[in-house]
Structures are given as structure tokens and as C-alpha cells.
Amino acid sequence: MRLLLLADTHLPKRAKELPAQVWDEVERADIVVHAGDWVDVATLDELSDRSTRLIGVYGNNDGPELRKRLPEVARETLEGVRLAVVHETGDAKGRPARCDAAYPDVDVLIFGHSHIPWDSVTPGGLRLLNPGSPTDRRRQPFCTYQTAEIRDGRLGDVELHELPRRG
């Protein structure tokens, strides 16, 4: 099972559209996961229409319409892997302990908000993933997203993808 991990698309404020490379990944993915800050409903609708399956949550920049359609936290079990998605996890300092306490029944937590790619494992064994942003790099050198595979009840092949800078 191939996953595409996105967050912080901020359309159409930070970019007019998702990069073509991201849409190519949507076509290849079995499941697209979006960790919030969509900003416009059209992005949710288009990703939903073009994805085989979409799991998403709302973020702090998402208005009432997105909040009506999306949960604050999404939880799914995918081929035995217990996954949660949330937009914010707080400051990087103390994040592992906070996430272990808040998500004791989860194997993988996907989050956004910071626009900073993240891939770590907490002392409790929780895998923390933040794909960064495909449209707003902020202080990062590149806009980014992640892909991952679930095989035999395990998450693997997590890869951070850097997007070319827009001209």
C-alpha cells in the first residue's frame, strides 16, 4: 500500500495550485493523507476526486466549511498499522513525550503545521512524520512531501521528496 503524505498546502494563498509532481504522486498512491491547512475547499474537493482514498484533517488556518467536513484527528488502521493524523503537535521540544502520552494506541502519527519535515521515533516507539509543505517552504530550502509504503503490517520506505523551486 503506497501512501502520499501532504500538509500545509495553503491554496490559493501560498501557491495557485499543487505542483504537477504532487498530482503524479496522487495518481500512484493508494491513500493520500493530508495533515491540515488546506485553506480552500476546492483543494479538498479536487484531492478527494483524484485520490483513490483520502484521509484528512483540518488545520488552524482552515475555516468553518473545512471544519464541518474534516475531523481534528483522524484515526485509521491500514493493513495492521495504526495511524493517526493531526495538524498540530506543539513545539518540537517535548514533542516525543507529548505524542507518546496523547497517542498511546498509535503506531504512526502524521502531523503538519510547522512546514518542517520530520521523521523520528519516540521513546515509546511512535513514528512521527511531518511531510513539510509542497507549496510554502518557509525557512526550508525546498518545498516537500513524503511517501511511504505499508507492507506486512509495517510502515517502511518513508521518503522525503524535495520539489523544484518555482520560477
Residue pairs with C-beta under 8 A, 6 or more apart in sequence:
1 30
1 31
1 78
1 79
1 149
1 150
1 151
2 28
2 29
2 30
2 31
2 147
2 148
2 149
3 29
3 30
3 31
3 32
3 33
3 78
3 147
3 148
3 149
3 150
4 22
4 25
4 26
4 28
4 29
4 31
4 32
4 33
4 145
4 146
4 147
5 33
5 35
5 110
5 129
5 131
5 145
5 146
5 147
5 148
6 22
6 32
6 33
6 34
6 35
6 131
6 134
6 145
7 34
7 35
7 36
7 37
7 59
7 87
7 110
7 111
7 112
7 113
7 115
7 130
7 131
7 132
7 133
8 35
8 36
8 37
8 59
8 112
8 113
8 115
8 132
8 133
8 135
8 136
9 15
9 18
9 34
9 37
9 38
9 39
9 43
9 133
9 134
9 135
10 37
10 38
10 39
10 61
10 133
10 135
10 136
11 17
11 18
11 38
11 39
11 40
11 42
11 43
11 135
12 39
12 40
13 39
14 133
14 135
14 136
15 135
15 136
15 166
18 43
18 134
18 135
19 134
19 135
19 143
19 163
21 161
21 163
21 164
22 134
22 145
22 163
23 50
25 145
25 147
25 161
26 32
26 47
26 50
26 51
27 50
29 51
29 52
29 147
30 52
30 53
31 51
31 52
31 53
31 54
31 55
31 78
32 47
32 51
32 52
32 53
32 54
32 55
33 54
33 55
33 56
33 83
33 85
33 110
34 44
34 47
34 54
34 55
34 56
34 57
34 85
35 56
35 57
35 59
35 85
35 86
35 87
35 110
35 111
35 112
35 113
35 130
35 131
36 56
36 57
36 58
36 59
36 60
36 62
36 70
36 86
36 87
36 88
36 112
36 113
37 59
37 60
37 61
37 62
37 87
37 112
37 113
38 44
38 56
38 58
38 59
38 62
38 66
39 61
39 62
41 65
41 66
41 69
44 56
44 66
44 69
44 70
47 54
47 56
48 54
55 74
55 76
55 83
55 85
56 70
56 74
56 85
57 70
57 71
57 72
57 73
57 74
57 85
57 86
57 87
58 66
58 67
58 70
58 71
58 72
58 87
59 87
59 88
59 112
59 113
60 87
60 88
60 113
62 70
72 86
72 87
73 84
73 85
73 86
74 84
74 85
74 86
75 82
75 83
75 84
75 85
75 106
76 83
77 83
78 150
79 150
79 151
79 153
80 153
81 107
81 108
81 150
81 153
81 154
81 155
82 105
82 106
82 107
82 108
83 106
83 107
83 108
83 109
83 110
84 103
84 106
84 108
84 109
84 110
85 109
85 110
85 111
86 109
86 110
86 111
87 111
87 112
87 113
88 111
88 112
88 113
89 95
89 98
89 99
89 109
89 111
89 113
89 128
90 98
92 114
92 116
92 118
95 128
96 120
96 122
96 123
96 124
96 126
96 128
97 122
97 123
99 109
99 122
99 126
99 128
100 122
100 123
100 124
100 126
103 109
103 126
104 124
106 126
107 125
107 126
107 127
107 155
108 126
108 127
108 129
108 155
109 126
109 127
109 128
109 129
110 129
110 130
110 131
111 118
111 128
111 129
111 130
112 130
112 131
112 133
113 130
114 130
115 132
115 133
115 136
115 137
115 138
115 140
116 130
116 132
116 138
116 140
117 130
117 131
117 132
117 140
117 144
117 146
117 160
118 128
118 129
118 130
119 127
119 128
119 129
119 130
119 146
119 158
119 160
120 127
120 128
121 127
121 128
122 128
127 155
127 158
129 146
129 148
129 158
131 144
131 145
131 146
131 160
132 140
132 143
132 144
132 145
132 146
132 160
133 143
133 144
134 143
134 144
134 145
134 163
135 143
136 143
137 143
137 144
141 162
142 162
142 163
142 165
143 162
143 163
143 165
144 160
144 161
144 162
144 163
145 160
145 161
145 163
146 158
146 159
146 160
146 161
147 157
147 158
147 159
147 161
148 155
148 156
148 157
148 158
148 159
149 155
149 156
149 157
150 156
